[in-house]
Amino acid sequence: MIELGNEFAEVRVRKVRTRNGARLLISSPRSGRQVSLCPLELEALTWQTEEVFSAMIGNPYGPLEVDRDG
């Protein structure tokens, strides 16, 4: 398990095996939430722009709305 954190967030990351292959399990001890991502979902993160991540952080539990006009 790997633990990463700063003053804003803390996450735990570990590799898990499922019937469909290996996945990365990312959990947040503060929120109690977790997500399991397959290699394709992880690669899809690399396709995103900084604006997408800013939008996710700006409205973490709502719909993703990226301001494309700046």
C-alpha positions as CSV (number, residue, x, y, z in Angstrom):
1,M,0.0,0.0,0.0
2,I,1.1,3.5,-0.8
3,E,-0.1,6.5,1.3
4,L,0.0,10.0,-0.1
5,G,-1.1,13.2,1.6
6,N,-0.8,16.9,2.1
7,E,-2.8,19.6,3.9
8,F,-5.7,19.2,1.5
9,A,-6.1,15.4,1.0
10,E,-4.9,12.0,2.0
11,V,-5.2,8.8,-0.2
12,R,-4.3,5.2,0.0
13,V,-3.4,3.3,-3.2
14,R,-3.0,-0.4,-3.6
15,K,-3.1,-3.0,-6.4
16,V,-5.9,-5.5,-6.1
17,R,-6.7,-8.6,-8.2
18,T,-10.2,-9.1,-9.4
19,R,-11.9,-11.7,-11.7
20,N,-11.3,-9.1,-14.5
21,G,-7.6,-8.6,-13.8
22,A,-5.6,-6.2,-11.8
23,R,-7.0,-2.8,-10.7
24,L,-5.8,0.1,-8.6
25,L,-7.9,0.7,-5.5
26,I,-7.7,4.3,-4.4
27,S,-9.4,5.2,-1.1
28,S,-9.8,8.4,0.9
29,P,-9.7,7.8,4.7
30,R,-11.2,11.3,5.3
31,S,-14.3,10.8,3.2
32,G,-14.6,7.0,3.4
33,R,-14.9,6.8,-0.4
34,Q,-13.0,4.6,-2.7
35,V,-12.7,3.8,-6.4
36,S,-11.3,0.8,-8.2
37,L,-9.8,1.7,-11.6
38,C,-8.7,-0.7,-14.4
39,P,-5.7,0.1,-16.6
40,L,-7.8,1.7,-19.3
41,E,-9.5,4.0,-16.8
42,L,-6.1,4.9,-15.4
43,E,-4.7,5.7,-18.8
44,A,-7.8,7.8,-19.5
45,L,-6.6,10.1,-16.7
46,T,-3.5,10.9,-18.8
47,W,-5.8,12.2,-21.6
48,Q,-7.3,14.9,-19.4
49,T,-6.4,18.5,-19.3
50,E,-5.6,20.6,-16.2
51,E,-9.1,22.2,-16.7
52,V,-10.8,18.9,-16.2
53,F,-9.0,18.2,-12.9
54,S,-9.7,21.8,-11.8
55,A,-13.4,21.2,-12.6
56,M,-13.4,18.0,-10.6
57,I,-11.8,19.6,-7.6
58,G,-14.1,22.7,-7.8
59,N,-17.2,20.6,-7.6
60,P,-16.2,17.2,-6.2
61,Y,-19.6,15.6,-5.7
62,G,-21.4,17.2,-8.6
63,P,-21.5,16.9,-12.4
64,L,-18.3,17.6,-14.3
65,E,-18.7,20.9,-16.1
66,V,-15.5,22.2,-17.8
67,D,-15.4,25.9,-18.8
68,R,-14.0,25.7,-22.3
69,D,-14.3,29.5,-22.8
70,G,-11.6,30.2,-20.2
